[in-house]
Amino acid sequence: MAEVGRVSIRLPSTIKQGDVIRVRTLVIHPMERVQRDKQGKIIPKNYHFVHSMAAALDGKEIMRAELTQGVSQNPGLTFPLKVDRPGKLTVTFFDTTGKAYMGQAEIRFS
Amino acid sequence: MKLMARAETFDERRLTRRLFIKLSVAAAAVVLVWENFFTGGRVFAQTNPPGWPLADEPVEATLKRLFGNRGFTSGEGRIKMELPAIAEDGGNVAITVDADFPVSGATRARHIYIISDKNRRPMLAKFSLSADSGRAAIATSIRLATSTDVRAVVEMNDGALYAVAKHVRVTISGCDLPPAG
């Protein structure tokens, strides 16, 4: 999984001022599931999954999400954004190994 | 008779007083052990890395932990939750929650929770919105352990809770389940 941590952001092809757009984001991540031993007991270890996500427009936080192992592999999150002005959208995913995966997209009016 | 009764209560009172002392000593010991246990637990939780597995939780406990004793209002008609009725693969179930609540103003939607009743940890995801969201709508994909009710809960800034639920039949589990039996 050399690609782990790749973040993709998809925006609508046309954005007009004042629109509420759907931002589709996705991070390539295994979202490791809980493992159990033969007795069915959970193996205690630091599981590797994305535990939170934050999105910001020009540095101002616009939304935040808390994820668990109950979210699928390669988690995709879609969230709304009211666009009043163009700007740079930054989406960051944080995983349990302390890594942060960032993706950026430019919001322009067309 | 009256006198006897009084004597009896007097005796009883002395007994209870003695008992009270014993009980308070025992209670103090319990409190000490309890406190140790709790601070110990807290330190333990702090040193655990973030991916450490948390204890299994029934959905009632999850709701109580997240929302206390607040009651739910039916979000029927205001919250639209899209979810397949039958999920072939429990490991990847698409879910869309679109709530007809404002995200700015005096009463606004602040959080959207996705809760699966029969997962080991029912709280699957929590989304926190802001006025810049423009709309209380999210989508993601979740893992379901087995056929279960899935709830979407919208928490307002004043603490009011709106919820909808839908049953999903899961063919293949999306989680590692303990061995049956």
Contacts between the chains, C-beta under 8 A, distances in Angstrom:
chain1	res1	chain2	res2	distance
A	20	B	133	8.0
A	20	B	134	3.7
A	20	B	135	4.8
A	22	B	137	7.7
A	32	B	51	7.7
A	33	B	143	7.5
A	33	B	175	6.1
A	33	B	176	5.7
A	34	B	53	5.5
A	34	B	120	7.0
A	34	B	175	7.1
A	34	B	176	5.8
A	35	B	176	6.1
A	36	B	176	5.4
A	36	B	178	6.2
A	38	B	179	7.9
A	40	B	178	3.5
A	40	B	179	4.9
A	42	B	53	4.9
A	43	B	53	7.9
A	44	B	52	6.6
A	44	B	53	6.1
A	45	B	51	7.7
A	45	B	52	7.6
A	45	B	53	7.9
A	46	B	49	3.9
A	46	B	50	7.5
A	46	B	51	4.1
A	46	B	52	6.0
A	47	B	51	4.1
A	47	B	52	7.6
A	47	B	53	6.6
A	48	B	51	6.2
A	49	B	51	6.2
A	51	B	50	5.6
A	51	B	51	7.4
A	57	B	132	6.6
A	60	B	132	7.4
A	61	B	130	7.0
A	62	B	130	5.4
A	62	B	132	4.1
A	62	B	133	6.5
A	63	B	127	6.9
A	63	B	128	6.4
A	63	B	129	5.7
A	63	B	130	5.9
A	63	B	132	7.6
A	63	B	133	5.8
A	64	B	127	7.6
A	64	B	128	4.4
A	65	B	125	6.4
A	65	B	126	6.7
A	65	B	127	4.8
A	65	B	128	7.0
A	65	B	138	7.9
A	66	B	125	6.6
A	66	B	126	4.2
A	66	B	127	7.9
A	66	B	128	7.8
A	67	B	124	8.0
A	67	B	125	5.4
A	68	B	121	6.0
A	68	B	123	6.5
A	68	B	124	5.7
A	68	B	125	6.7
A	69	B	121	7.3
A	69	B	143	7.4
A	69	B	175	7.9
A	70	B	116	6.6
A	70	B	119	5.5
A	70	B	121	6.3
A	70	B	123	7.5
A	70	B	124	3.5
A	70	B	125	7.0
A	70	B	142	5.8
A	70	B	143	5.2
A	70	B	175	7.7
A	71	B	124	6.2
A	71	B	125	5.6
A	71	B	140	6.3
A	71	B	141	7.1
A	71	B	142	5.8
A	71	B	143	6.8
A	72	B	91	6.1
A	72	B	92	4.4
A	72	B	93	7.5
A	72	B	140	7.9
A	72	B	141	4.2
A	72	B	142	6.3
A	72	B	143	5.7
A	72	B	174	7.5
A	73	B	91	7.0
A	73	B	92	7.2
A	75	B	140	6.5
A	75	B	141	6.9
A	76	B	139	7.8
A	76	B	140	6.3
A	76	B	141	6.1
A	77	B	127	7.9
A	77	B	138	7.2
A	77	B	139	7.5
A	77	B	140	5.1
A	78	B	96	7.8
A	78	B	138	6.4
A	78	B	139	3.8
A	78	B	140	6.9
A	79	B	127	6.9
A	79	B	129	7.8
A	79	B	133	6.8
A	79	B	137	7.8
A	79	B	138	5.5
A	80	B	129	7.9
A	80	B	133	4.9
A	80	B	134	5.4
A	80	B	135	4.2
A	80	B	136	7.7
A	80	B	137	5.2
A	80	B	138	7.6
A	81	B	132	6.5
A	81	B	133	6.5
A	81	B	134	6.6
A	82	B	131	7.9
A	82	B	132	5.7
A	82	B	133	6.6
A	82	B	134	2.8
A	82	B	135	7.4
A	95	B	51	8.0
A	96	B	49	6.4
A	96	B	50	4.5
A	96	B	51	3.1
A	97	B	51	7.5
